[in-house]
Amino acid sequence: MCRFWPCAWRLARLAEAHLALGDIDAAVDTAHTAVARMGGVTSARGTSTLNDLRQKLGRRRGVPVVADFLNYTADTA
């Protein structure tokens, strides 16, 4: 498993792909992994990637796992 930022970026994009395919559970699970791999990275790219993902997930805010993720990442966005 990779531990570095580029891997986290790819995981965030993978989460978006899962979401586009309608697999919300996989999207949120992958998104959590991406956030964990970012490990406090506060770069512009990291912030932008997380904000993009949060915006896309926000359309499904009514799904409990999505709401939990959005709450969990609210301070990092």
PyMOL commands that set and color helices and strands:
alter all, ss='L'
color gray80, all
select helices_A, chain A and resi 5-20+24-38+44-58+64-72
alter helices_A, ss='H'
color red, helices_A
deselect
rebuild
show_as cartoon
